[in-house]
Amino acid sequence: MTTVAGLPGVLAPVPYPDGPAAPPRLGPAAEFRSALADRELELPLPGDGDTVSRWAALARFGRRDLSLARLVEGHTDAVAILAEAGRAPQPHRLYGVWASRAGGGAHLAGGAGGLRLRGTVRFCSGTHLLDRALVVAGADDGTTRTVDLDLGDVHVERCAGRWRAPGMAAGDSDDVVLHDVPVPPDTVVGGPDAYTDRPGFWWGGAGVAAVWLGGAAALCDEVAAALGPDAEDPHRLAGLGTAVVAVSAADALLASTARAIDGDPGSSHRRAVQVARSAVERAGRTVLDEAPAVSGVSALAGSARFGVRLADLQIYLRQHHGGRDLADIGRALLERGGR
């Protein structure tokens, strides 16, 4: 059975026999650009019959390097959003999706001089790397609009040094200030609230979870490599087993969600996506608990990459909506009368 992170049914007697995935050779930024040139970013569109393969590709990037995978996920999500609107991305351009409303976010205002984008968008992955971004902006009527923004515009200020955390530091996340950027009408993608109202909004959220899952699998790789094939301590082996079971269960659930989406692409499958994302987030937290305890000080102190993987997954998982999604799931069950 095809899965996302490649664990159920594929797990060998010695977990992860090939050891941890090789990190990017050139660093996430250069690898991102190289992946575009090599057409590695041309993934199946979600809901188009092969969503499992799409999410599996995102998980593989996550298993390799979470900062790289975050950039890849943003680009491929932007391509999917454009496709849902009947548009194609500009060729040979790296895209992202900037939708954060923290600190106010972007605002699209109209006037005699035409449409303008203004405001500060925080946590923009690929701030200095991207060529274009789909910016989700509030509008005067209380709705949102999505703008396909050329980041080379002189009115776009890309800040530096705002992201100070060690986790996901290589993802080039920073603030972007929009100084009354002119917006041609043909760069507005879809209608009011098109970003959140489309089925693909939820499918894209599950794509993010696939990246998390890859990051969790990478930590299992690191633990297995630290223990080695001759490990005998039952407590440490049980800790690794706990991590593998958590990742494998979330993997299987994410894969079944992908198949459900392909079977009925007219539905957002919102609840199923919320359950799958929550399961992946819980699996990631299980791995974050087990990996340091199982590996011990020697492995943690002797591997800079191990520490980076831990820090990256810790902060990336905080993109999850946490208790809010769990409350929605519980509420939905009660509304169905407990069935």
N, C-alpha and C positions, 0 to 999 in steps of 0.2 A: 504494500500500500504506500502510495506517495505521501510524504509528509513535508514539513517545512524545514526544520532544522536537521533532518536526516538522521534521527535517532531511532524511533521505534522500528523494529524489523531489520535495522541495519547495524545496530550496536554489536560489536564484535566481543568475543569472550574477554579480551583485554580492552577496556574502554579507550576509545580514541587512540588507536595504535599508531597513528601517524604523528602524534604529539600536537602541540599547539600550532594553529595556523600561522603561516609566516606573516609578519607585519608588512605594511606597504614598503616597497623598496625605496621609493622616492619621497615618502611622506604623503599624508592624505591629500594635500592640495594638488600636488603634481599627479598623483594617482587618479584623482578625480578627473582632471583634464584628460589624462591618458585614456581613462575608461570611456569618455565621450568619443574620443578619436577612434577607439577600437570597437565602438558600437556595443560596448558592454552595458550601456544604460538603456538600450532598446528592449524593454521588458514587455511581456504580454500585458494588455490593459486589464484592469480589474473588472470582473463580471463578464469577460469576453470569452470564457470557456477554459482558461488555463490560469486561474488565479493562484492555485497552489504553486505553480512554477514561478509566478511573479514573486510571491512571498518567500519562496525558497531561495530565490536569487538575493533578495534583501537580507535574509537570514545569513547567507554565506558572506555577504559583505560585513554584516555585524560580527560574525565569528572571526573575521579577519581583523577588523579595526572599527570601533564604534564611531569615531569621528569621521572617518571616510564614509561609513554607512549612513550617517546622518545627512551628509551632503548628497549622497546618491538617492536616499529616500526623498529628500526635498525636490530634487530634479525630476525624478520619475513621477512624483505626485503632481507636480506642475504640468507635466506632459499629459497625465490622465485627466486633470481638470480641463485643460484646453480641449482635449478630445471629446469630453462630455459636452462641451459648448460648440462642437463642430469646427474646431480650429486646430491648427498644427503649430508646433513651436518653430521659432526661427532656427534655421539650420546652423549647426556648429556653435550653438550658444548654450552656456550652462545656466540653468534656471534654479529657482528656489521658490518656496512659499513662505511669505512673511505675514502672519496673521495675529501676532500677539497684540492684546489690548492693554497689557501692563503699562502703567504710566500714561495711558491715554490712547496710544496707538495712532494710526494714520486717520486723517479725515479728508473726505472728498467734498469740496465746496464748489458751487457754481457761481457765475457772475457774468458781468458784461464781457469780461475778457476770456470767458470759457471756463472749463473745468480746471481745478487746481488741487494738487495733493499737498497737505501740510501735516505737521506733527512729527512725533518721535516714535519709531517702532523699535522695540527692544528684542533682544535675543534673536537677532537675524543671523541664522547659520549661513556661512559663506559670505559674510559681509564684504570682504575685499576680493573674493574669488569669482563671484557670479557675474554674468553678463546681463541677466534680466531676472526679475522676480515678480511673482503674482502677489501683489500687496492687497490685503483685505482691509478696506477702509470704511469707517462710519460715514454716513451721508446725512444731509440736513433733515431728511424725512424720518430719521430713526432707523433706517435699514442699513445694510452694508452693500458695498460694491467691490468687485474684484478688478484690479487694474494690472495689466501686463506692462510693467515699468521697465524702461531702458535705464539701467543703472549708470550709464555713461553720461547722463544728463548733468549739467553743471549745477543744477539746483538740488542734487542728491548729495548729502554730506555723510560719508561713511566714517564713523567715529572709530577710535582705537583705544584699547586699554580698559574698556568697561567690564570685560569678562575676566575676573581675577581667580576663579576657581581652577585647581589643577585638573579636575575632571572635565572631559570634553574640550580641553583647551585647544586641541588641534583642529577643532571644527570651525574655527574662525567666526565665532558668534560675537556680535557686538551690536551697538545701537546705530540706527540710521536716522538722520534728521532730514525731513523733507521740507524744503524752503519754497513753498508755492510752486511745485513742479507742474508745468503745463501738461495736461492730459488730453490727447486727441480722443474724440469720442469712440473711434474704432479700436482703442486699446482697452475699453471697458468690456470685461468678459462676462456675458450673461446679464440677467436682470437683477432686481433687488434681492438680496439675501441668497443669491445663486450659490455662493460658496457652501453654506450650511444646509440648504434645502435639497441639494442633489443627493441621490443614493450614495455616490462615491465619496461623500464626506466621511461616512462611517467606514467604508472599505479602506480609505486612506489611513484611518486610525488603526485599523488592523495591520496595515503594512508597517506602521511604526512599531507595533508589537512584535512583528516578525524580526525587526532589527534588534529589539530588546532580547528576543529569544536567542538570536545568534550570539549576542554578547554574553548571555548566560551560559550557552554551550561552550564558548571560548574559555570561560573560567573553569568549566569542567575539564577542558583540555589541559589547562595549566595545572590543575590539581593532579590529574592522572599522570602528567609528566613528572611532577614533583615526587609522587609516590613511587613510580617505576613499576615494572611488571612483577617484581618479586616482593611487593609489599605484603606484609602478613598481619599487621596490627588490625584486629577486627573492628575496633572503634573508628579508626581512620577510614577503613574500607566501607564501613556503614555510613559514615558521613558523605563519602563520595557517592555511594549508592543512593542516599537520600537526595542529593543534588540531581543525579541522573534521572531518578523517578519523577521529580518535580518538572524538570525540563521536558522529559518525554511525554508526560501527561498533557502539558500545555501545548506541546508540538502537535499532538494528535488532535486536540480540540481546535487549534488554529487551522489545521488542514481540513477538518470536517466543516468548519465555518466557510472556508474558501469554496469547497464543493457545493455547499448550500447556496452561496451567492451565485455561482455559475449556473445552478439549476433553476434559479428564480431571480434573474438580474433586475427585474422590475421593482423588487423590494430592497430597502436599505439594509435589512437584517440587523437593525440597530441593537436589539437586545442580545442577539447571538454574538455580535461584535463586542459589546460591553462585557459579556461573560468571558469571551476569549481573551480580551485585553487584560481583564482583572486576573485571569488565571496565569497569564504570562508574567504580569507584574508580581504576583505572589511567588511564582517559580523563581523569578529573578532575586527576590528578597531571600528566599530559601538558600539559593546559591551564594549570595553575599554573606549569609550567616555561616554557611558550612565551609566555604573555600578557605578562608584564613585559618579557621580552627583545624581543619584537616591537614593543611599544608605545613603549618608550623612556621616558626620564626626564620628558619634557615631558607626556606623557599621564598618567603616574603622579602627577606633582606637581600637575597641573592639574585632577584629578578626585578629589574626596573619595569619590565613589561607587565608583570603580574600586578604590581601596584597601580599601574596606569589603567589596566582593565578593571580593577576593582573601583577605582575612582570614577572612571567613565560610566560604568553601569549604575553606580550609586546615584549619580546626578541625572543621568538620562531617564531613569525610571520615574523621576519626580515630575516628568511630563504627564504622567498618568493622573486621571481625575480622582483616583482614590475612593474615599468614602462617598463622594457624590455619585459615582457610577454604581457602587454597591447599594446605595439607597434606592436608586432607580430600579435596580434588579429586584430588590426586595419588594418594592412597591408594585412592580409589575406582577409578581407572584400573587400578592394579596388581591390585586384587582381581578385576577383570574380565579379567585375563590380557592386558592391554595393548590390548584391543579397544576 
